Amino acid sequence: MTARRWTAVAAAVTAAVAPLLVAVPASAGDTTVVTTREVLGTSVDGRPIVAVHRVRAATAALDPADPAAAGIRKVLVIGSIHGDEQAGLRVFRRLLAREHLPAELDLWLIRTVNPDGTAADRRTNAHGVDLNRNFPYLWHSSPRGATWSGKAPLSEPESVVLHDLIRRLKPDLTVIFHQPLFGVGATDKGMPTVRALARGMRLPVDEFHCTGVCYGTFSGWVNHRTEGLAVTVEFGSRVPSWRIGRATSTVLEVGAALPLP
């Protein structure tokens, strides 16, 4: 058989087999992690706000009607909402690089919902709004300054992006990182999960009394207006590498063991 003939045969076999390879479902024991990215929207200055979805191939292949699918916990981790609080970005990077994930976990990551503030090392977005005061739970107007709540709830494109993502994903748990108050915020629900996160990260549980400035917060909105649980994690001003490692592993461990409805 000539070389040309062999080439034609090989091409025909490849064309015939390729669809079969694509159609083969992931096996139940497949621990390969599939990573995809989605641009959710843009900031005031046009920077993209990106969500990264990471899940085992076998988990992603589950039919929603499969009883095993009911055991999957959806967890969202947000590196920062205040641009000058950047330790959580290190947790994001470690979760993004993680080679293995628990089978029970459907993990979503956002590096920052405030890319303009992060680029400028500034708390607020480019309009000068504190995005963590711009959500529609106990919102009220406030003077311009570091905690300005904006002209109205969800007045900022970044807040709308995050609001809409929560409504679409309906995560069981959202963990959002801040600095520098050093603790894990107590909530009106899900305290066993809060305590588990605090133990794993070697942080105290704290009420974080804000002396009247905690209005329109993201976590408050999630916890009082959705079925999910949002937990605020406050690192200190300086965060050693070992604590970033503890935060990374704890998010995965606690997320995979969340109580089922």
N, C-alpha and C positions, 0 to 999 in steps of 0.2 A: 504494500500500500504506500502510495506516495506521501511525502510530507504534507502536501496540500490537502490530501484526503484525510490524513490524521487530524489536521487542524480543524477541518470541517466537522468531523465526528466528535472531537472534543468539545467544540462549540455547541453542538446539538445536545450532547449529554449535559453540559453545564446549564443550558437553557431549560432542559427538562427537569433537572434536579433542584435548581434554585428555588422554584416556588414551594417545593416540598420542604426545603430547609427552613424557609420563612414560616411555614405553617406549623412546624413542630412546636407545641406548647412547652413552656418551662416546666421542668420536673419539680415535684414537691420538695426535693432536696437541693434545688438550685439556690446557692447562696450568692450568686452574682448580683451586684447592686446596679440598678439602672438609674442614671442621673439625667434629668431633663431640665431645661431652663425656660422660663416664660417671662416676657416683659409685661408687667402689670399696668404700667403707665409711666408718666414722667413727672418730675418735680417742677417747681416754679421756673427754674432755669433750664428745663428741658433734659435733665439727666434721667436716665432710665432707672426705674425701680424694678428689680428683678427677683422673682421667686425661683428657687431651686428645689426640685422635687427628687427625693431619693427614696428608693424602695427596692426590696429584693425582687428579682424577676419573677420568682414563683408567687410572691404575694401580689404583684401587679397583675398576674395572669388569672387570679381567682375570679370565678364568676360571682357577681353580687348575690346570686341565689344560693351559692355554696355556704353551708353553715359555718365553714371555717372563716369566711369573710366577715362574719359578725364579731370575730375576735381581734380584728385589726384596729389598732388605736392610731388615730390621726393626730400628729403633734406638729405644731408650728413653732419655730424658734426665730426670734428677731434679735439681731445683734445690737441694734440701737434705734432710738427714736430721737434722742438728743445728740446733735452732731459733735459735741465736745465730750461725750462719754463713750469712749471707743474700745474699752476692754472687751466688750461683748463681740466685737468683730473678730477677735482671736478665737472665741468659741465657734463662731460661724466657720472660720477657716478649718478648724480641726474637724468639725462635723462634715464639712465638704470633702475632706481628704480621707475620711474613715473608710476603710476597705470593707468592713463587715457591719451589718445592721441586724438587729433582732428581727425574726420573722414576723413578729406581731406589730411591727412599727411601719407606719406610712408617714415619712418625715418630709416636712416642708421647711425651707430655710429662706430668710431674707437677711441679707447683710446689713442693710440699713433702710429705713423708710424715709430718711432725711439725707439724701445724698448731697444736697447743697450745703446743709449745715456741717456735714462731715468733711466736705472738701475745704470748708473755711474754718474748721475747728470751732464752730459756733453752735450754741444750744438750739437756736431757733432755725426755722426755714428761711428762705430768701425774702419772704414778706415780713420777717420778724415775729412770726407766730410760733408759740410753743405748741408743737403738735400734740403733746400729751395733755393739753388743756382744750383741745378742739373737737372732742367727741360728744355725741348727743346724750350724755347722762349727767345730770346736775350741772350742765353748762351754764355759765353766765358771763357777761361781758366784764372785762377787767382793763385797767390802765395799760398802755403800751409799756413794755419792759421785758425782762427775761421770761416772765410767765404770762405774757399776753395771750389771751384765749382766742383772738381773732375776731372778725366782724360778726360771725355766726357759727353755730356748730357745723362742722364739715365744710368750712369755707375754703380749706386748703386742698390742693390736688393730692398731696401725699396722704392726708387723712382719708380722703374719699377712696383712694386706692386700697388702703388697709381695711377700711370699713367694708368695702365690696368683697375683698378677698375672704374676710371672716364669714360674711353672709354666704359666699359660694362654697367654701371648703367645709365650714362647720367643724373646725378642729375640736377634738376632745380636750386638748391641752394646748395653751399658748404660753411660752416662756419668753419674756422680754427683759433684756439686760439694761441696767442703768449703773450709774456711779454718783456719789461716793458713799452712800449711807450705810453700807455694810450690813446686809441682812436680806431675808426673804420675806416679802410682804404678806401679812396675814390677810385672809379674805373672809367673806361671809359664807363661803361654801368651799368644799374640797380641802379642808384643813389637813386631813391625812396625807394628801399629795404635797401640800405646802411643807409639812414637817419632813416628809421623805426627801424633798429637794434640799431643804436646809441641812439635814443630816449629811447627805451625800456631798454637798459643797462645802461643809464645815463652816456654815454661816448661821447666825441666830435668826429665829423668827421675830419679826418686828412689826409693830402697828404702823410705823411711818406716819406719825401725826404731822400734818402739813401746815398747821396753824392757819387754816382757812384758805390755802391756795390750791388744794387738791380738788378741783372741779373740772368736769369735762375730761377726765382721764381715760386713756384707752382701756386699762384693766378694769376700771369701774364700769365702763360701758359693756365690755364683754361679760363680766360677771353678773350684771343686773339686767341685761337686755338680750342675752343669748343663752343657749343651753350649755355652752362650753365654759371651761375654767381658764382664766388668765392669771399668771403668777408673775409678779415683779421681783426680779433678782437684782439686788444692789451690791455690786462689788465695792471695795474701798478705793481710795485714790490711786494706790499702787497695787497691782495684782500679780503675784508671783506665778510662774509657769505652772507649778503644781496645782494651783487652784483652778487655773484654766482647764487643766487636764481633768480635775475632779468634776468641774461643771459639765464638761463634755460627756464624760461617762455617765454622770448622774442623770442628765437629760434623757439619755438612751435607756438606762435601766428603769427609771421611774416611769417614763413614757410607755415602755413596753408592758409594764405591770399595772397600768391604770385600771381601776375598778370598771367593769363593764356595766352598762345601763341595765 
